[in-house]
Amino acid sequence: MQTSLQIHRNIRLVSQHDDKPFGLDAFYQDNDVPKPVVVFVHGFNGFKDWGHWDATARNFAEAGFVFVKFNLSHNGTSMEHLKAFVDLEAYGHDYYTTDLDDIDQVINYLHSDDCPFRAAMDLENLYLVGHSRGGGLVLIKTAEDSRVKAATTWASIGDTRFFWKENRLQDLAQDGVTYYVNGRTQQKLPLYQAYYDNLLENAERLSLERAIKAINVPLLLTHGDQDEAVAVELAHQLQAWQPNAELFIIEGAMHTFGGYEPYDKDDLMPLMQQNVDKTIEFFKGV
């Protein structure tokens, strides 16, 4: 029996931090079968509507999952501007600890009676996927939350201080802020001293080495061998810390596995399709 694809867009949640609203999307097949759930966490300078994330969501939904993606509340976008960084104060204070609370809030929402697609989900099989910085968040959350039954990282960072090179620390010492220039839009985006201080104050919790060593559920690490933003060697380092993790290297893939913004295709690029197919296979085998 053929089923239709059900899509919920921009369900409004409100962060416990600064009362920041953020949106959540869900893609799934409209049938009477409760389905395993994949919650996707975007990366640095990312957002839920970037590039090929919709096409990714459709792939997972067609494979029999409920795919949930959302904006981290302090990523700089807003409910009115889903693809633009308009709240630079939030962007500059997008702490990992805030993001982890957002992920927790999303999981709590999925378990609540307020969720309009609650009946479509088999929440005993809830999985996390994170891209880049989102991969780091997924490792920490998976280590902390027994509701997460498996996880996958795509091109994950290997250290939550990944972006904080010496020149950025010099900027902070001098001005209390450093600026990241968005390569796509050339927008100057601030990262404030308090962002870095939050990393230091929560160093143990935010250690990816500690987190991945504590994970005791199935874990898949995928990475492109041509990643220009996060070197593939970091994926090997993550697996060295957690030998039970499966490592899947995609030949020829760069950081976004062929994705770009704005994305003008209905289908995934071949390397991203390979990445998604592997992840679907992995979750189905859990």
N, C-alpha and C positions, 0 to 999 in steps of 0.2 A: 504494500500500500504506500503510495507516494504521500509525503508529508511536506507541509510548507515551512519555510524558514520564518521564525518569529524573531523580531528585533525590537528591543526596548532601547531608546536613546535618551541620554541625559536625565536619568533619574537623579533627583537632587538629594545629596547628602550634605551634612554640615559638619565640618571638622570641629573637634573639641579645642583646637588651637585657633584663636582669633575669630571663631565663628565663621570660618571661611567655607562657603559652599563649593562643592565639587560634583562633577557629573559622573555617572556610571552607565555603561552600555552592557547589554546582554544579547547574545545570539544563540539560538537553539532551534531544533526541529520541534514543530508543534505536534506532539503526539502524547499518548498517555503513559509513556515510559519514563520513569525518573532516570536522569542521565548524570554521569560523573561531571564534575565542575572543574574548569580551568580558570583561574584568576590570573590575569596578566598585569604585570607592573612595568611601566615604561621607564626609560632611562633619563639621564641628564640632558637638559634641553629638549626633552620629549613631551609628548602629550598623547592622549588616547586616540585622537583622530589623525595622528601623523601618518603620512605615507601609506604603507600597505597593511596597517593594522586591521582595517575593516576586512580586507581580503583574507588576512590570516584568521580572523574571527569566523568568517564564513567556512573556511576549510575545516576548522575544528567542529563547528556546528554540523556540517554535513557528515562528519565522521562519528557523530553521536554524542558530542559533549555539549554542555552549556558553557559558552565562552564569555567571561566577564572581563571587561577592561574599564579602567577609570582613570581620571586625572588625579594625581597626587595634589592635595589641596593647595600646596604652596609652590606649584611648578611655574607660576607666573601667568597662567591663563585665567580666564573667568568663564562663568556660565554664558555670558554674552559674547565673549571672544574666545572661541574654542581653539583657534589655531594661531593666536598671537600672544606674545608675552606683554601684557598690559599692566600687570601688578608687579612692579619691580621690587617693591619692599618685601612682598611675599617671596619672590624669587630669591632675593638676597639672603633670606632667612629660612631657606628650605632645608631644615635640619633632618638628618636621618631619623632621629627619634620621633619627629613629627610624622614623617612618612610611615614609620612602623606603626604608629597609632592609626594612621589612615587605613593601612592594610587591615589592621585588627578591626576597625570600624566596618570595613567592607565585609569581612567574614562574618561579623556579628549580624550585619544587615541581612546577609543571605540566609542566616538561620532564623530570622525574625518573621513574624506574621505580617509585617509591613511590606515584605518583598512580594511583588505581584507575580513573580515566576517561581515562587517557593516550591510549588508542586512539581515543577519540571526537573528539580534537582535531586540527585542522590548525594547528600552531603556527607555520607560516610566515605565517599571517594572524592575528596577535594584536593586539588593539586595547584601548585603555584608555578608560574613561568615569569622570569624577569629578564629584560634586555639591558646589558651594560651596567650602569649604576643600579638599575632595577634588579639585576642579577644578584648584586651584593645584598640588597634588601631582602630578596627571597631567601638567600642562605641564612640570614639572621632570623627571619620570621619562621622558617622551617625548623630551625633548631629550638625555637622558643614555644611553638604552638603545636600541641598534639593533634589538633584538628586537621593539620596538613599531612596528607598521607603519601605524597611524593612531590618532587620538585624538579624543575629544569631551569638551567640558566643558558641564555644565549649571549655569547660574547661578553661574559661577565668581567667586571673589574676584579682585581685580586686583593685590593686594599681600599678601605673607605677613605683613605687620605690620597687617593690616586691623583686627584687634580691639584693637590697642594704642593707644587714644586717650589723651589727656592725663590724664584722671582715673585711668586704670588705671596709668599710669606714676607718678602721685603716690602711689597705694596701694603700689606696689612700693617706692618710696623710703622710705615711712614704715614699712611692715610686712613687706616682703619677699614679699608675696602680695596678689593681688587676687581678688575673688570674682565669679563669673558666676552669676546666678540663673536657673535653668532655668524658662522661662516656662510650661512644661506641668506640671512637678511642684513648682515653687517650691524645689527643692533648691539650696543654696548650694554651688557647685563652685569649688575653688581653682585658680588659675593662679599658679605660683611664679616667683620672680625668675629661677631657672635656665632656665625656659621662654623668657623674653625674652632672656636672655643667649645662649642657643643660636641665636636668630634673628640677633643681632648678630655672633656669632662666625662664622656661616656666611652672611653677608649676600650675598656674590656668588653663591654656589650657589643661594640661596633667592630670588634676584631673579626675579620673573616676567617682567619686561621682557627680561632676559637670556635666560631659558629659551625664551620663545615666539619670540624672534628666531632662536634656534638650531634650531628645529624645521624639519625638511625632509621631513616626511611629511604626508599629508592631515590637516587639522584642521578640526573643526566646533565653533563656539561657539554654544550656544543660551542664551536668556535671556528671562525674562518682562518685559514692559514695565511691569508693576505690582509688580515685586519690591520688597518692603518691607524686606528685610534687606541685599541687595547691589544697589545701584543699577544699572539697565540701562546707564548711561553707562560703567560699568567694562567691559562687553562691547565697547562701541565703542572704548575705549582699548586693549583687548587686540588687536582687529583692526587698529588703527592701527599697533601694533608689529609685527604680522605680517599684511600685506595679503593673503597667499595663503590665509589662513584664511577659511572660509565662516561668515558670521554669520547666524543664524536667530532673529529676534525673534518671540515668541509673544504676540499681543495678549491682554491680560486676565490673563496668568499672573503669579502671585506666586512667592515663593521656592521653594516645594515643588511648584509646578505642580498644586496641588489635593490633594496628599497630606497625611495627618495621622496621628497615633498616639494610640490604637490604630486601625488601619484595619479597617473592617468590610465591605469589598466584595471580590468576586472580580475585578472588572474595574478598569481604571484610570479615573480621572476624565478627562473629555474633553481638557483642556489637557495633561495628562501623556501621554495617548494620542497627541496630536499631536506632542509632544516625542519620544516613543519611536519613533513611525512615521518621523519625520524622521531620527533617528539610525540606525535600521535601514536606511533607504534610502541614507544616506550611506555606511555601512560596506559595503553590498552593491555600491556603485559604486566602491569603492577598487580 
